[in-house]
Every structure is written in C-alpha cells, then in structure tokens.
Amino acid sequence: MKKTGRPWWRAYGALGFAYWAFQLFSVWNIRKLPSVDDMPPDADRNDWPLVSVIMTARDEESEIEEALRSRLQDDYPDLELIIVDDRSTDRTGEIADGLAARDARLKIVHIEELPEDWVGKVYAMSRGLEVATGDWALFSDADVRVKPGTLARVMGHITRNALDHLAVYPDIDLINPLLDNVVTASSRMGLAMASVWKAGDPGSKAAVGVGSFNLVRRSALDNTGGLEWLKLEIADDLTLGQMLKASGAKQQLASGKGYLSVNFYPSIMDAFRGSERGLFTAIGDFSLARCLAIGLALASLELAPFALLPRGRSRRLGLMLLGLELASSLGFNEWVGRPAWHALFAPLGTSVMGAMIVRAGILGKLRGGIYWRGTFYPTDLLKPGRRFSP
C-alpha cells in the first residue's frame, strides 16, 4: 500500500507545483503591465481625435445615472457618448433620455426587438457603432464608473505607443469576502490562462479584451470581419480582442486601478446566475463533461497545498505550494486593489468558482442553451456561430 500511495501524492504535488508556479509567473508578468496612473496627461495637445463611447445597457436603472454622470464629467475635448438601451424593462431608457435632454454629447438608441441570429449585447454594440462618428470607439458596459481625465490619459498612451486597441481592467467593488474572493480568483485565473501580457507581441496568439473598457481604432475595426462576424458570440469582449489581434492590430492591457470601477455582481447568487452563460459557452465549450472536468480539476489544483499538508511525507511540498499560492494571490490582489488578507481565503473563492463551472454545465445541458439579458439562446444556434478561441 505504501508503494501505491507515494506515487499518487508525488504526481499530485508535481501537478500542483506546475500550476502554482505558472500562476506566480503570470502574476509577475501581469504586474508589469502599464496602469492608467502611470500614463501622464498630455495637457498641451491640440489634435485630440473624436472618441465615441458606446455603452450598452439592459435593466441598469440602479447604476446607470451615476455611471453616465461620471462620463459626462470627463473633460476630454472631443467626445460623444452613445447609450444603447437594449430592450430594458425598467427605467434605464427613461433615465438616459433625461440626461440626454440636458447634454448634447449624449445620444440614445432604443432597441425594441432583437433580430434573429444575433445575441443582444453584440447587436446593441453594432447599433451604437452605426451612430458613432468618432475615429475611435470605446465599447464599455453602461454601469462602469470612470474618473474624469481617464480618457485623455489613455489616448495619450495610445498615441505614444501606436496602439490600435487598449483594454483597461477595472477596479471591482468590494461586496463581501466570499464574493470578492470568487471574483478575484476567477480574474487571476482568467488573465493567467489568456497570457494577457503577451497580447502586445505580434508573434503570439495571445489577445485581450475587457467588457468594461475596450478602446478600438475605428480603421483597425474596419480591417476585421466587424461586429456582424461576432453576432452570435457570447464572449464578445475577449473575442473582439482576438479578432483585432488576428487582423494585425497592436493591442495592450492596462490596469485601471483608481480610474475605472464597476460592480460585477451584487450577491453571490447573482454571480452564480450571471456567470452561467460564459462558463457554459466559452469555458465549457457547450459540454457538460468539459465543465465537470474543468471545475473539478480547478478545485483540486487550487486546494493542492492543503491536501498535501496533513501527510507527513508530503508536508514540505504542501508548504512550498502554499508559499507559491500566497505569493500569487498577494501579488494579484495588490494589482487589482484588493485587501492583502483576502489572499488567505483565495482557495475558498476558487472552490466556489469550480462549483459555478459544474453548475453552469449542468444547467446548460438540461436547458439546451443559456439565458442572457432576458433572452434564451439555444445551443444549436450559438455553437455554429462561436468565434471565441480558447
């Protein structure tokens, strides 16, 4: 029995070490990415390009007024704001109309019906782009709050670095320790697996996209298949980045800590429900078996240090993995502005994330599709139109 036990924990430990070494390597590289705070404002510039901010909104009455006021307070010299009200059933459209009546920079597009063979958000983005007149398009969720001066900083950075696409990762509101750790852990894993620090390397297939802030040169977007090519894509933000990267666009990810903020989910149950569509489609590839495998593997790798600690012969390896885990979590928490003590509970957040993936797979299989923004999309419709590349 001893002979069969030793290879088991050694193999498990080796997998855990490879996983956590990669996580630490990823966090090390992510922390080297630029931040908006390090982008000096170009106060003497006179040739500011017109930027069209395209914000899609669906039932955002609790967040949209504060978010829009933060946009309207921006002192960027040449700006148009476009709100696309995507079939909202609350006061979202009414609030947006009221603000537009008092500020000519704000344009409102109301969508009453969704055409066949489109997902709602991408169709809303395309309608906003039809109205936009800017040389640059900033695709952003309507509930994102932006500090005045942010746009001038990032536009100066884009010009200095000849970028075609800049994605900015936001601050995420603190709600409660469990939910905060779920969001932080999933963010760390997602950015690591996407190798986002390689997005600026033309020789790498790595690409980046952030729904809160995707700033794109209009001419670069015109060189792609356009939003119609993404019309059935659920992971629209990252896939937009992949489409731009494949066309030769130069892109980069930056930290928006202190300049960009958003409330992802108000509660842990909202997180379970809100993550279903992306986990089943982009992560699970519409497969229950894949969701089960990924969810269980993720939980087992994240919990590897604690599984190895009680065993006498594997305790040193468990302590080593625990050190890698703490270093990774502390480093990432600092990058996204989370409290350092949250790192102690990172494995709990990841275990919940694993449960979310398994749940999304089960529901997606039972339903034969997903619900998103008030609409049901069957797997048979979405799968042929998938553009996301894992």
Secondary structure, DSSP 8 states (H G I E B T S, - for coil): -HHHHHHHHHHHHHHHHHHHHHHHHHHHHHTTS-BGGGS---TT------EEEEEEESS-TTTHHHHHHHHHT---SSEEEEEEEES-SSSHHHHHHHHHTT-TTEEEEEE----TT--HHHHHHHHHHHH---SEEEEEETT-EE-TTHHHHHHHHHHHHT-SEEEEE-EE----HHHHHHHHHHHHHHHHHTTGGGTT-TTS------TT-EEEEHHHHHTS-HHHHTTT-SSHHHHHHHHHHHTT--EEEEE-TTTEEE---SSHHHHHHHTHHHIIIIITTT-HHHHHHHHHHHHHHHTHHHHHTTSTTTHHHHHHHHHHHHHHHHHHHHHHT--GGGGGGHHHHHHHHHHHHHHHHHHHHHHTEEEETTEEEEHHHHGGG-----
